[in-house]
Amino acid sequence: MIIDGVLLAAGSGTRMRSPVPKVLSPVLGAPLLSYPYRALVRLHERVGAVHVVVPPGGLPGDRPLEAPGSPPPLYVVQERPDGTFGACEAVISSSAFLSGSSTHLLVLNGDGPLVDETLLESLVSLGEDRPGALVLTTAHLDDPTGYGRILRDPSGRVFAIREESAASASEKAIGEVNAGIYLIPRPILLEAAGRIAPDPRKGERYLTDLVARVVAQAGEVLTLSVSPEAMRGVNTQEELSLVTAVLRERINRLHMGRGVTLQDPLRTDIGPEVEIGPGTVILPQSFLEGRTRVGSSCRIGLGVHLLDTEVGDGAVLRDYVVASSAVIGPKAVVGPFAHLRPGTELGLEVHIGNFVETKKAVLGPGAKANHLSYLGDVTVGARTNIGAGTITCNYDGYEKFETVIGEDVFVGSDSQLVAPLSVGDGAVIAAGSTVVSDLPPGALYLTRPSPELRPEGALRYHERRRDRRKKNKRKESS
């Protein structure tokens, strides 16, 4: 059996009332569509290509579906919104499918994020035992309103799926419903192409009509019963929040089972691709997303937000640290209220303190910038200390320039380093200095005007200011 996956993602999702396509709605930092996609690619050798059926305009965004070690998805355009069978017909008409050798299509809804690979494994195993059968999933609901009902004959065999709009009163009372996941042999799809009639009410062609067609041709239909949770889809913002809560619980339980301490799992968001080492403690309101990797025995403070960031073993991120595409070395201490922008690389035991911003900043082992500084386009050597209020002036309004600071340098508070600039090892820059040229190793640099003291100068200053204010008020009233 050779299987191609199909994700149905061409629906408009109008009930979401959002300019974002429904299948790209964010769930724990990842698009809704990425969850069933990951479930498919985790079947590894069982599933080859994954076809994603999209509307004529495609799906916007600069972060396509991807999974490490898996082939990229194949996007197939469904030119007309003519239902689920129309979507599969677009796939089987595509050059990628026609040139392939798959024997079955495994079809999932793109807005169903709670499907996992265990369910899909069971579905595929059932199909492997009877490779010529149409295999579909069903669920038993206390309230089946809105779902297609599974119709069985007296022997228990499925002979049709009845959409609610066409169901009789007795059929509507049936609690077994179509769960919307199918394993369909290639011959069944090819034979039905162009032969499924549109629904007279909605004008759409449905995959559910394959069931009656297979039965009429003496074919076999098998079912796999799944939990109601597995078939839960998203059509509204409220439903999006409900599936997010389920996925949050699943992911957090997985990390806690691996030795991660979450002080409040209900208020901690962790994306599906995030990795965390044992012994790490995460405080509430933190959000770890993308391909973030956190080592062992770390401490992640309150309200920390990490995106595509690597955190080394034993690092401490104090409250309200924000980091994106950054590398934080082992035993580094960051924050509180620090912002690490893309290209930041912090070495072993680096300290980045409160209200420090970094961008394309590489800091060597033991370097420190503990207070109120901006470090952009800079390399800082080991054990160098950056004083409070220091900034690297890396932009002249047209281009960015780099600053290179050597090892064991002391940069005094309120200093400005105007790039391009090089500061040699062991140099000392006095507080309040503006450095505009390279400094050799061991140099001492300071720029301070001669001090001036004017006795009672402050009194005269305030008198002038009060007189000016009175004159301005008289002008305004005249």
N, C-alpha and C positions, 0 to 999 in steps of 0.2 A: 504494500500500500504506500503510495506516494501522495502526500497531502500538501495542498496550497491553502493558506489561510486567507480569509476575506473579512475585512472590517467594513461594515456599512456606515459611512460617515457623510452621506450626501444630504441628510435632512436639514431643513432650514432652522429648526428649533425656535420657532416664533414665540412660543410660550415662555422662553427664557427672558424675553424683552431686553435683550442685550445686543450691542453691536458686535460682540465677540461670538463667532460661531459656537454652537453648543458643544461640539466635541473638543473644542480648544479651551473650554472653561477651566480655570485653574483649580486643581485639587491637590493640596499640600505641595504646591510649587510645580506640579507637573500637569500637562493637559489631560483632560478627561480621557481622551482617546488613547493616551499612552498606557493606560492600565490594561485594557484587553489586548493591546499590542504586545505588551510584555508577557502576558499569559500565553500568547501564541508562540513567541520566539523561545520561551522557556521549554517548549516541547523539543527543542534542539533538532536532532536528526529526523524526527517524525514530521516536522513541517519545513518545507522548503521556502518558496516565495510567500510573501504576505502582500496581498493586493488590498489597497485602501481605496474604496469608492468615494469619490468627492464630487461636489457640484461643479458646474461649468467654470465658475471662477476660481476653482481650487480652494485651498485653505491658506489663509494669510499667516505670516509669522516667519521669523528667521531662525527658529529652533525646531527643525523637523524631527519626526519620530526617529529614534535610533536606540540601539541596544548594543553594548560592547560585544564584539565577536559574532554579531548577527548581520545578515545581509540587510541593506536598506529596504524600506517598503517600496512597493510599486504602486504608483498612483494611477487610478483609472477614473476617467470622467464619465459620470452618468449625465448624459446630455439633457434628458427630460426627467422630471420628478415622477416617474411612473411606477413606484413601489419597489418592494424588496426583490421581486423576481427581475424587474427591470435592472436593478443594480447588479445582480449576478449575471444577467445576460450581457451587461457591459464587460464584465470580467472575462467570460468565456469567449467573447468576441475580440479580446485584446491580443496583440501579437505575442505578449509575454506568456499568456496562457496557451495559445495555440502552438507556440514553439516549445512549450514545456512537455513534461511527461507525467504530470500529476494524474492520479487516478480518482482523487476525491477533493472536494472543497469543504473546508471547515469554516462555517459562516457564523460570525458574531456581530452583535450590535456595537457600534462605536461608542454609544452612550451607556454601556453596561460595564462599569469599572469593577464590579465585585466578583467577576468570573476569575477563577484561578486555574493554574495549570493542573491541579489535582482533578478538578471536574473535567477538564479537556482530555486528560489522560484516560479517564474512565470512558468518555465518549468514543475516543479513538480505539480503545481496546474492544469495545462492543462492536465497532465497525470492522475491526480486523477479524473477528470471529465470523462475521457474515458480510464479506466485502461487497456484495451486490445489493445490500439493503440500504434504504433511506433511514438514517438514524436522527431522531429529534429529541429534544429535551422537554420535559413537562414538569409542572409543579402543582401542588394542591394548595388552594387558597381558601380561606374562610369567606373572603369577599372577592369573587372573580370578576367583578365588574370591569369592563374595558378590555378584557383579554379574550383571545380566541379559545373556544372550548374544544377539548379533545373528545371526539366521538368514537366509541368502541362498539363492536358487535357483541352478541351474547357470549362469545368465546373469549372476549377481552382484547381482541385485535383491533388496532386503530384502523378506521376506514376513512376518516376525514377530520379536518379542523374547521370549525364554524366560527367565522368572525361574529362578534356580538351584534353588529348591525343587521346580520342576516339570520340570527339564531331565533328559534322558537322559545316559548316560555319554558318548556321542559328542558331545552338545551341550555338556556341561561342558568338553570339551577345546578348545572354540572360544575363541580369545584376543581376539576383537573383542567389546567390551562396550558397553552403553548408558551414555553419559556424562551423561545426565539433563538436557540442555538442549534445548528444543523450540521450533520456530516452527510454530504450528498455525493454519491458516485458520479463520475464524469458522464457516463452514458445517459443517466437520467436527465442531467441538465441539458446535454446536447439534443436529446430527443424532444425535450419540452420547449426548446428555443423557438420563439415565434408562434407557439401554440397555446400559451396561457392567455385567456381572455381577461380584459380589465374588469374590475369591479364596477357594476353599473351605477353605484352611488358615488364612488370617489374617483373612478377612472384609473385606478392603480392596479398593477399586477402583483400578486402576492406569492411568496414562496410556499405559503400554506396550501395553495392549490395543487402543489406537487403531490401531496398525500393521496388525494382522491384519484389523481392520474396514475400514480404507481399502483394503487390497489386495483383500479380498473384494468390494468395490464398484467394482473396476477403477480405483481411484485411484492416485496416484503417491506414493511415499515416497522422499525423497532423504536422503543422509547427508553430514555434514561430519566429517572425521576431525580430532580434537584431540589435544593432548599429554596423557599421563596426569596431569601436574601440574594441568592446567586443571580436571579433573574431581574433584580431591581435595576431599573433604568433611570435616566434623568430627563425630565421634560420641563421642570421649573426650577427657579432658584432655591426654593424650599427643598426640593428633592436633591439638589446639588449639595446642600448643607447636610442632609441626612446621610448620603453616601460618604461624604467627607468624614463624618463622625465615625462611621463603620471602619473606614480605611485607617483613620488615625488610631483607633483602638487596635486593629490588627497589627499595624506596623510597630506601635509602641510596645505591645505585648511581645513581639518578636525580639526587640532590643532588650527588654527587661529579662527575657529568658536567656539572653546571652551575657548577662552580668552588668547591664547598664542601669544606673539608678535614675529614675525619673521622679522627681519630688511631687509632681502633679501631672500625671499622664493626660488628663483631660484638657490641660492648658499648655501642652507641649506639642508642637507640630514638627514632624520629621518626614521628609520626602521619601519616596519609594526607592531611590538609588543611594541614599545616604548610608555610610558605614560608620559604626562606632565601636571602639574597643571596650573590653570589660574594665570595670572599675571606674568608669567615667560617671560623673554626677552632673545632671542637667536640671537647672532650676526652671520654674514655670515661665510661660510667655515667650520662650525661645522658639525660633523657627530655623530649622536646618533644612536646606533644600538643594536641588541640583545634585551634582556629583561631589558633595561634601564628604570628606574623610576625617574622622576624629579618632585619635589614637587612644591608648589605654590610660587610665588613671588621670584623666583630664577633669577640669571643673569648668562648666559652662554656666555663666551667671544668668541673672534675671534679664529677660528681654533681649537676649543675644540673637542676631540674625546673620546666618552664614549661608553664602551661595557659592557653590563650586570652590570651596575652600578646604585646604588641607591643614590639619591641626596635629602637631606632633605629640608624642607621649608626654604626659605630665604637665602639659601647658595649662595655664589658668587664664580664662577669659572672664573678666569681671563684668558687672552689669552693663547692659546696653552697648555692647560692642557690635559694630556692623562691619562685615568683611565680605568682599566679593572677589573671586578669582585670586585669592591670596594664599600664601604659604606661611604658616606659623610654626616655628621650629619647636623642638622638644624643650619643655620646662620654660618656655617663654611666658611672660606675664603681660597681658594686654588689658587696657581700660582702667576704670570705667569710661564710658562715653568716648571711645576711640573709633575712628573710621579708617579701615584698611581697604583701599581701592585696588583695582586690578594691577597686577605686576608687583605687588608688595611681597617681599620674601624676608622673613625674620629668622635669623639663625638661633642657635642654641642659647637659651637663657637671655634672650633679648627682652628688654622692658620698654613697652610703649604705654604711656600713661594717659591720664584723663585729658580729653579734648585735644588729642593729637590726630592729625590726618596724614596718611601716607599714600603715595601714588607712584608706581614704578620705583619703589624704594627698596634697596637691598641692604639689610643691616647685618653685619657680621656678629659672631658669637659675643655675648656679653655687652653689646652696645645698648645705650639707654637714651630714650627721649621721653622724659616723664611728665612734661607739662606743656600744654597749649602751644604746639608747634605744627608747622606744615613742612613735610619732607616729600618733595616731588622730583622725579627724575634724578635720583641720587643714589650713590653707593657709599655706605658708611662702614668703616673698618671696625675690627674687633675692639671691644672695650672703650670705644669712643663715647663721650657723654655730650648730649645735645641739651643745652640749657633751655629754660622756659622762654616762650615767645620767639624762638628761632624759626626763621623761614628760609627755604631755598627759593630764590627768585628765578624760576626756570622758564619764564615766558615773557617775551618782549612785545607781545601783541601780534607777532607774525610766526615765530618759530619757538619750539621748545629746546632747551639746552640742559646739559647734564652737569652735575656737581659730583666730584669724587673727593671723599674725605678719608684720610688714612686711618691707621690704627692708633689707639691711645691718644686721640685728639680731645681737647677740652674746648667746647664751644660755649661761651658765656651767654647769659640770658639776653634776650632782645637783640639778637644779632641777625643780620641779613647777609646771606651768601648769594652773590649775584653771578649766575652761571653765564657762560661756561667757566668753571672754576675747579682748581685742584688744591687740596690742602694736604700737606705732607704729614707723615707719621709724627706723633708727639707734639704737634703744634698746639699753641694756646691762643684762643681768640677771646679778647676781653669783652665783658658785657657791654652792650650798646654799640657794637662795631658793625660797620658796613664794609664787607670784604668784596673788592671788585677785581682783584688780581691774584694769581697763584701764590701760595705760601709754601716755602721750602720746609722740609722736616725740621722740627725743633724750634720753629719760629714763634715769637710772641707778637701778636698784632692787636692794636687798639686804635680806635678813632674816637676822640672825645674833645669837644671844644673847651676852651679855657673857662673855668667856672666864673660866674659873676654874681655878686651879692649887692642888692640895692636896698638899704635900710628903709623901711616904711614904703617900699615900692608897691606892695600889695594894697595899702590904703589908698594911694593915689590911683591905682588901677580901678578899684571899685568906685571911687568918686567919678572918674571919667565915664565908666559904664553907666552909672546912675544918671549923670547929666545927659548922656546921649539918649537914654530911654525917655527922659522927660521931654527932650526936644522932639523926639519921634511922636510922642503922644499929642503934643501941641499941634504938630503938623496934621495928624490924623483928625483932630477935632475941628480944625479951621476949615 
